[in-house]
Amino acid sequence: MNGGGTAGEARAVARGGETLEQAVLRSLDQYFADLDGAKPHALHEMVLQAVERPLLQYAMARAGGNQSAAAELLGINRNTLRKKLQDYRLI
């Protein structure tokens, strides 16, 4: 990520001054520590699901349940949002 535009916005500070990027890295470190020697599996999918579901919930809440507004907030097509909401059983 670079420091400008939406990539910079993605670094919004979370609790305790920790950026989203730092929180993800900390969580990944913990995940690997908890493996206790086991091999990781489907890491990409696991991270996407862990981030995407609450992101969709948050966007829908911010948009007052309006899918078009939530899609605009997320920068994705409304049909894409609707499919993701269905995939995560959020509608």
VENCORUR-V994730 format. One record per backbone hydrogen bond with DSSP energy under -1.0 kcal/mol. NH is the residue of the N-H (numbers start at 1). CO is the residue of the C=O. E is the energy in kcal/mol with one decimal. If there is no record, write none. Layout:
NH&CO&E ; NH&CO&E
This chain:
8&4&-1.1 ; 9&5&-1.6 ; 10&6&-1.7 ; 11&8&-1.3 ; 12&9&-1.4 ; 14&18&-3.8 ; 17&14&-1.3 ; 18&15&-1.7 ; 23&19&-2.3 ; 24&20&-2.3 ; 25&21&-2.3 ; 26&22&-2.6 ; 27&23&-2.3 ; 28&24&-2.5 ; 29&25&-2.4 ; 30&26&-2.1 ; 31&27&-2.5 ; 32&28&-2.5 ; 33&29&-2.1 ; 34&30&-2.4 ; 38&35&-1.8 ; 46&42&-2.3 ; 47&43&-2.5 ; 48&44&-2.5 ; 49&45&-2.5 ; 50&46&-2.1 ; 51&47&-1.8 ; 52&48&-3.4 ; 53&49&-1.5 ; 55&51&-1.6 ; 56&52&-2.7 ; 57&53&-2.3 ; 58&54&-2.6 ; 59&55&-2.6 ; 60&56&-2.4 ; 61&57&-2.1 ; 62&58&-2.9 ; 63&59&-1.8 ; 64&61&-1.5 ; 65&60&-3.3 ; 66&63&-1.6 ; 70&66&-2.5 ; 71&67&-2.7 ; 72&68&-2.1 ; 73&69&-2.4 ; 74&70&-2.3 ; 75&71&-1.4 ; 76&71&-2.4 ; 81&77&-2.4 ; 82&78&-2.7 ; 83&79&-2.1 ; 84&80&-2.4 ; 85&81&-2.9 ; 86&82&-2.2 ; 87&83&-2.9 ; 88&84&-2.2 ; 89&86&-1.5 ; 90&85&-3.6
